[in-house]
Amino acid sequence: MSNLIKKLTNIERRHRRIRSVISGTAAIPRLSVFKSNKYVYAQLIDDEKGNTLAAASSIDSKLKGKAEQAKEVGVNIAKKGLAAKIEKVVFDRGGYLYTGKIKAVADGAREGGLKF
């Protein structure tokens, strides 16, 4: 098994384990984070209805570093969440380890006003 396949299966395994415990509602949605090689995405999701309440990504970011872009995504999702009268969320790191870009998104969301 190649290292890439093993890494992806470990991420998927962690994500399934996290999602078995974490669930979002309309009052307290799930802040889901996904990262690709180029960009970082964040969504506020109501799992009861299956709706995405707000979304943000680093695609339009003008900042240079990946961590700075991720923090900006966190601040943007917090602004959109507060505009939709959402103050409290459940953080879903998507199976990724809580370091680097994932931590930057969480810090940016907290800085923007979300509580979790």
HELIX and SHEET records of a PDB file:
HELIX    1   1 ASN A    3  ARG A   19  1                                  17    
HELIX    2   2 LYS A   66  ALA A   83  1                                  18    
HELIX    3   3 GLY A  100  GLY A  112  1                                  13    
SHEET    1   A 4 ASN A  51  SER A  57  0                                        
SHEET    2   A 4 VAL A  40  ASP A  46 -1                                        
SHEET    3   A 4 ARG A  30  LYS A  35 -1                                        
SHEET    4   A 4 VAL A  90  ASP A  92  1                                        
END                                                                             
